[in-house]
Amino acid sequence: MKKIIVIGGGMAGSIVANGLARKLNKELNNGLVNITVISATDKHLYQPGLLYLAFGRVRENELVRDQRSILDKRIEFHVDPAINIDTKTKTVTTKSGKIFEGNYLVIATGSRLVPETIPGLAEGAHNFYSVDGARKLRDALKTFEGGKIVINVNAPHKCPVAPIEITCMLHDFLTEKGVMEKSEITYTYPVGRLHAMEPVANWAVPEFEKLGIKSETLFNTKEVNVDKKTITSEEGVTLNYDLLITIPPHKGQQVVEDSVPDAKGGWCPTDKKKLYLEGTTDVFICGDTTNIPISKAGSTAHFEADTIVDNISSLIQEGTMARDYDGKVFCFIETGKEEGSYVWFNYTTPPAPGLPTKAVHRFKLAYNKMYWLSAKGLL
């Protein structure tokens, strides 16, 4: 029997596990293959929906489902956080003391927020990268009656266009509330332009100018003074705020940082085409957990997961890898005024955002509803 262990029950892990169950249907039914998912939680969160939760445009229960209901019934599912991953022996030790041993590992443990690495950031800033954070930001926006807002972007972070999205959506929100005229929005970014991807940065400049949004680039956050309500950069710039919204720095999961060789910051050294852990051919890395220098986004996880599904099933059925990952990423961009744009790119084609349209915005909202089919590996 070939045993496949998937560590992580988020989007990447769910698509991999469900896709393998479908591709290896006969082998699974005949007891020739076993698929196990190990997760730290019994809930599955649609993370991109948190942006809408912050503005009161979705309810919390629309974004969360039971993880067991997402997975094929034939998949073994354990809510038991991994505390050690041995990539040489392909064994996983969990918090309860259980040891799982496989023929193939898929590490899809995602990322975590580390605002505490910047003094004052956790205490002084709101974020929308967790249910609790989005809920608190929603409550703060309800009572906001005007003033200076700083949208502070740190790196690395997942969902590359989310900072631009929240900036444009915030402008809409304040306008509809009737307090935009009494407000000022300043957007900070750690490199010398509005976004790490130059075509996206160039596209954002006229959009921000049109909305009257100020910016402070080359702003690497040094500290937040909660009492004085100021945020200061390593470059020596200090901004005053009445409301501070941050995209916190991210790291990979602690278990990865602690137990996977050379996984600096919790990001696994990953072959960018084969998607296996460098130095192995039977340990695959998917989603945010990779150190591949492309966007940490839901679509990235999806396209990587599809590649891994094809390759593991092909290795089991035919003894060879099926295909390479081409670096494909697709991201919607909410631009406000019920309009949206998108970017897609891969290792050889740079992004080229188009003009915002209402049709793209509607398609993004439709995808939010269809996400659960995607997590089940059906889209």
C-alpha positions in Angstrom: 0.0 0.0 0.0 1.2 3.5 -0.9 0.6 6.0 1.9 0.2 9.7 1.2 0.3 12.1 4.1 -0.9 15.6 3.6 0.0 18.0 6.4 -2.4 21.0 6.5 -6.1 21.2 5.9 -6.4 24.6 4.2 -7.0 25.2 0.5 -3.7 23.7 -0.7 -4.0 20.5 1.4 -7.7 20.1 0.7 -7.3 20.3 -3.1 -4.3 18.0 -3.0 -6.1 15.3 -0.9 -9.4 15.5 -2.8 -7.6 15.6 -6.2 -5.6 12.5 -5.3 -8.7 10.7 -4.2 -10.3 11.4 -7.5 -7.2 10.5 -9.6 -6.4 7.4 -7.6 -10.1 6.3 -7.3 -9.5 2.6 -8.1 -6.4 2.3 -6.0 -8.1 3.9 -3.1 -11.2 1.7 -3.4 -9.0 -1.4 -3.7 -6.9 -0.6 -0.6 -3.7 0.0 -2.6 -3.5 3.7 -1.6 -4.2 5.5 1.7 -4.6 9.2 2.0 -4.3 10.9 5.4 -4.8 14.6 6.2 -3.4 16.0 9.4 -4.7 19.4 10.4 -4.4 21.8 13.4 -8.1 22.6 13.2 -11.4 21.0 12.4 -12.6 24.2 10.6 -11.9 25.3 7.0 -11.7 29.1 6.5 -12.2 30.9 3.2 -9.4 33.4 3.8 -10.0 35.9 0.9 -13.5 36.5 2.3 -12.0 38.2 5.4 -11.5 41.3 3.3 -15.3 41.5 2.8 -16.0 40.7 6.5 -14.0 43.8 7.5 -16.5 45.9 5.6 -19.6 44.0 6.8 -20.3 42.6 3.3 -20.3 38.9 4.4 -21.2 37.1 7.6 -18.7 35.0 9.5 -20.6 31.8 9.0 -20.3 32.2 5.2 -16.6 31.8 5.5 -16.2 28.8 7.7 -17.2 25.1 7.2 -16.3 21.8 8.9 -13.1 20.5 7.4 -14.4 16.9 7.4 -17.3 18.0 5.1 -14.7 19.3 2.6 -12.8 16.1 2.2 -13.6 12.9 0.3 -15.1 10.4 2.8 -12.4 7.9 2.0 -9.7 10.2 3.2 -8.5 9.7 6.8 -8.7 13.0 8.7 -7.0 13.8 12.0 -7.3 17.0 14.0 -3.9 16.7 15.7 -1.3 19.4 15.0 2.0 18.2 13.7 4.9 19.0 16.0 7.7 17.3 14.0 8.1 16.5 10.3 11.0 14.2 9.4 11.4 14.6 5.7 14.1 11.8 5.4 11.9 9.1 6.9 8.7 10.7 5.8 7.2 10.5 9.3 5.0 13.1 11.1 4.7 13.3 14.8 1.6 15.0 16.2 0.8 16.7 19.4 -1.1 13.6 20.8 2.1 11.5 20.3 0.9 9.6 17.2 3.4 8.9 14.5 2.3 8.8 10.9 4.6 7.3 8.2 4.1 7.6 4.5 5.6 7.0 1.1 4.8 10.5 0.0 4.5 13.7 2.1 2.8 16.9 1.1 3.6 19.8 3.3 0.8 22.4 3.0 0.9 24.1 6.4 0.4 27.7 5.2 1.6 30.8 6.9 1.1 32.6 10.2 1.0 36.3 11.2 3.9 37.7 13.2 3.0 41.3 14.0 4.8 40.9 17.3 8.2 41.1 15.5 7.6 44.8 15.1 7.3 46.7 18.4 3.7 48.0 19.0 2.3 46.7 15.8 0.1 44.0 17.4 -1.2 46.4 20.0 -1.7 49.4 17.8 -2.9 48.2 14.4 -5.9 46.4 13.0 -5.6 43.7 10.3 -8.0 41.6 8.3 -6.0 38.3 8.1 -7.9 36.4 10.7 -11.6 36.2 11.7 -10.9 38.0 14.9 -8.9 40.7 13.2 -11.5 41.3 10.5 -14.2 41.4 13.1 -12.4 44.0 15.2 -11.6 46.1 12.1 -15.3 46.0 11.1 -16.2 47.3 14.5 -13.6 50.1 14.3 -14.8 51.2 10.9 -18.4 51.3 12.1 -17.5 54.0 14.7 -14.9 55.8 12.6 -16.0 59.4 11.9 -13.0 60.8 10.1 -9.3 61.3 10.6 -6.0 60.0 9.4 -5.8 56.4 8.3 -2.5 54.6 7.6 -2.6 51.4 5.6 0.8 49.8 6.5 2.2 47.0 4.3 4.9 44.7 5.6 6.7 41.8 3.9 6.5 38.9 3.3 2.7 38.6 3.2 0.1 36.4 1.4 -2.4 37.7 -1.1 -0.2 40.2 -2.9 -2.9 42.6 -4.1 -4.9 42.6 -0.8 -3.2 45.9 0.3 -4.4 47.7 -2.9 -7.9 46.1 -2.6 -8.4 47.3 1.0 -7.2 50.8 0.1 -9.7 51.2 -2.7 -12.5 49.5 -0.8 -11.8 51.7 2.2 -12.2 54.8 0.1 -15.6 53.6 -1.1 -16.7 52.7 2.4 -15.7 56.1 3.8 -17.4 57.9 0.9 -20.6 56.0 1.3 -20.5 56.7 5.1 -20.1 60.4 4.3 -16.8 60.9 6.1 -14.2 60.7 3.3 -14.0 64.5 3.1 -12.9 64.5 6.7 -10.4 61.6 6.2 -7.0 61.1 4.7 -5.6 57.7 3.6 -1.9 57.1 3.4 -0.6 53.8 2.0 2.9 52.6 2.9 5.0 50.0 1.1 8.4 48.6 2.0 10.0 49.0 -1.5 10.4 52.1 -3.7 7.0 51.7 -5.5 3.4 50.9 -4.7 3.8 47.1 -5.2 6.5 44.5 -5.5 5.5 43.7 -9.0 6.3 46.7 -11.2 3.4 46.4 -13.6 1.0 46.3 -10.7 2.7 49.3 -9.1 2.5 51.3 -12.3 -1.1 50.4 -12.7 -1.9 51.5 -9.1 -0.4 55.0 -9.4 -3.2 56.6 -11.5 -5.8 54.6 -9.5 -4.5 56.1 -6.2 -4.2 59.5 -7.7 -7.8 59.4 -8.9 -8.9 58.6 -5.4 -6.6 61.1 -3.7 -4.7 58.5 -1.7 -1.3 59.5 -0.4 1.6 57.1 -0.3 4.9 56.6 1.4 7.1 54.1 -0.3 10.4 52.6 0.9 8.7 52.4 4.3 10.0 49.5 6.3 8.2 49.5 9.7 10.4 50.0 12.7 7.9 50.6 15.5 4.4 51.8 16.5 3.9 54.1 19.4 0.4 53.2 20.6 0.1 56.2 23.0 1.2 58.8 20.6 -0.6 57.0 17.6 2.5 57.2 15.4 4.2 54.7 13.1 7.8 55.0 12.3 9.9 53.5 9.5 13.5 52.3 9.6 14.2 55.1 7.1 13.2 57.7 9.7 9.7 58.7 8.5 7.0 59.1 11.2 3.3 59.2 10.3 0.4 60.1 12.6 -2.7 58.1 12.5 -6.2 57.9 14.0 -6.7 54.4 12.6 -3.9 52.1 11.7 -4.6 49.1 9.4 -1.7 46.8 8.8 -0.8 43.9 6.5 1.4 42.2 9.1 4.6 40.3 8.3 4.1 36.6 7.8 6.2 33.5 8.5 5.8 29.9 7.8 4.5 27.6 10.5 6.7 27.0 13.5 6.8 23.2 13.0 8.3 23.7 9.6 10.8 26.2 10.8 11.8 23.8 13.6 11.9 20.5 11.8 12.5 20.9 8.1 16.2 21.5 7.1 17.0 25.0 5.7 13.3 26.1 6.0 14.3 29.7 7.0 11.3 31.7 8.2 9.2 28.5 7.9 9.5 28.5 4.1 10.6 25.2 2.6 13.3 25.2 0.0 11.3 24.1 -3.0 12.1 23.1 -6.6 10.1 25.7 -8.5 9.1 23.3 -11.3 8.8 19.9 -9.6 7.4 21.4 -6.3 9.3 18.9 -4.2 11.5 19.7 -1.2 15.0 20.3 -2.6 17.1 17.2 -2.2 14.0 14.8 -2.3 11.7 13.4 -4.9 8.9 12.2 -2.6 8.2 15.2 -0.3 6.2 17.9 -2.0 5.6 21.5 -0.9 2.4 23.4 -1.7 0.9 26.8 -1.2 2.3 29.5 1.2 4.8 27.0 2.6 7.1 27.1 -0.4 10.0 29.6 -0.7 9.4 30.1 -4.4 9.7 33.8 -5.2 6.1 34.2 -6.5 2.9 35.4 -4.9 1.6 33.6 -1.8 -2.0 33.5 -3.0 -5.0 31.1 -3.2 -4.6 30.7 -6.9 -1.0 29.8 -6.5 -1.9 27.1 -4.0 -4.6 25.8 -6.4 -2.3 25.6 -9.5 0.5 24.1 -7.4 -1.9 21.6 -5.9 -3.1 20.5 -9.4 0.5 19.9 -10.4 1.2 17.8 -7.3 -1.9 15.8 -7.7 -1.0 14.9 -11.3 2.6 14.1 -10.3 1.9 11.9 -7.3 -0.9 10.0 -9.0 1.4 9.5 -12.1 4.3 8.3 -9.9 2.0 5.7 -8.3 0.3 4.6 -11.5 3.1 5.0 -14.0 6.4 5.4 -12.1 7.1 8.9 -13.5 6.3 12.5 -13.0 3.6 14.0 -15.2 4.4 17.7 -15.6 6.1 20.8 -14.3 4.5 23.8 -12.5 4.9 26.9 -14.7 4.5 29.5 -12.0 0.9 30.4 -12.9 -0.9 32.8 -10.6 -4.2 34.5 -11.1 -5.5 37.3 -8.8 -8.6 39.4 -8.8 -8.2 43.0 -7.7 -11.2 44.8 -6.1 -10.8 48.5 -7.2 -13.9 50.0 -5.5 -17.0 51.4 -7.1 -18.2 47.8 -7.7 -15.4 47.4 -10.2 -12.5 45.0 -10.4 -9.5 44.0 -12.4 -7.2 41.0 -12.4 -3.6 39.9 -13.0 -2.3 36.6 -14.2 1.3 35.7 -14.8 3.8 32.8 -14.7 7.5 32.3 -14.7 7.9 33.7 -18.2 5.0 36.1 -18.6 4.8 39.3 -16.4 1.5 40.6 -15.0 -0.4 43.2 -17.0 -3.5 44.5 -15.0 -6.4 45.6 -17.2 -8.8 48.4 -16.7 -11.3 47.8 -13.9 -14.8 46.7 -15.0 -18.0 45.8 -13.2 -18.0 42.4 -14.9 -14.8 41.4 -13.3 -16.1 42.5 -9.9 -19.2 40.4 -10.3 -17.1 37.4 -11.3 -15.0 37.8 -8.2 -18.1 37.8 -6.0 -19.4 34.7 -7.9 -16.1 32.9 -7.2 -16.4 33.7 -3.5 -19.5 31.6 -3.6 -18.0 28.8 -5.7 -14.9 28.5 -3.5 -16.1 25.5 -1.7 -16.2 23.5 -5.0 -12.6 24.6 -5.5 -11.6 23.3 -2.1 -13.2 20.0 -2.9 -11.1 19.8 -6.0 -14.0 20.1 -8.4 -13.0 23.4 -10.0 
